[in-house]
Amino acid sequence: MTLFEYYIDYMTRVCEGALPTPAGIALTETDEMRRAMELQQQISAMGIPAFVKACAAAAGDEIPQEAYDTFSMEDMLSAAHALANQAQQENAATEEKPEEKAPDPDAGKHAFEVFLDCIALDDGLVQYLIEVLKKKDWQEFYKLSRITTKLDLDPNEFLYWLGNKEQYAPEAEQVCAAVMDACCLRLAEEKRLDVLAALLSGDQNTFELFRCEAPELMHLPDATFQWYCENYLDRDYPLRTILRLNGVEFPETLR
């Protein structure tokens, strides 16, 4: 097994409670989504190799030193992207008729949207993107963009685009982004991470209940779940919120 495979296995088992929490990790959440977010934040702080080593000690596993010596983030990203592509192909194969050619899901999309679609397929990629953006490690960002889109995406342009994308959107999206960003920020400040996680994952029941209590939404007749899906969930704002809450900063002007 590669270090990446150990990482995925340990992360899943720790999150599910099947493996004791290793040294350096302190999880207090019981909700699955909140626990996953809490774990991702702590892995980002300690680094993947250190996390794997701590998990191996907790599990009583012996991992060959070679696995640590040969580990690189680029290899990890390639493996994660390959797994994500395989999952997409398997899903398409079950839905697509043999005589029909499936349309290109990326047709007409901005390169940054394609990039984020790839990132969102794997929690490890999301965590790595957070780490890269916080450190402003642009060489690693270029590697990540090449692996996911085969393009050299500019990190500063990406941050500006994602941080200000609603300014160039239709009015309905502008309103939704402003309102839901405010709601998400308030929930984070109130430590209601279970509600926040459910909203960002697109849980309709949570949205409907939250709409009845949130002052930002109570008097907004257009604030239906469909409105939320079309103008927020499907427009990369949940991932932007996750990045922002993990300390990623977005410029107001493009340098």
Secondary structure by P-SEA (a helix, b strand, c coil): ccaaaaaaaaaaaaaacccccccccccccccaaaaaaaaaaaaaaacaaaaaaaaaaaacbbbbccccccccaaaaaaaaaaaaaaaaaaaaaaccccccccccccccccaaaaaaaaaaccaaaaaaaaaaaaacaaaaaaaaaaaaccccccaaaaaaaaacccccccaaaaaaaaaaaaaaaaaaaacaaaaaaaaaaccaaaaaaaaaccccccccccccaaaaaacccccaaaaaaaaaaabbbbbcccc
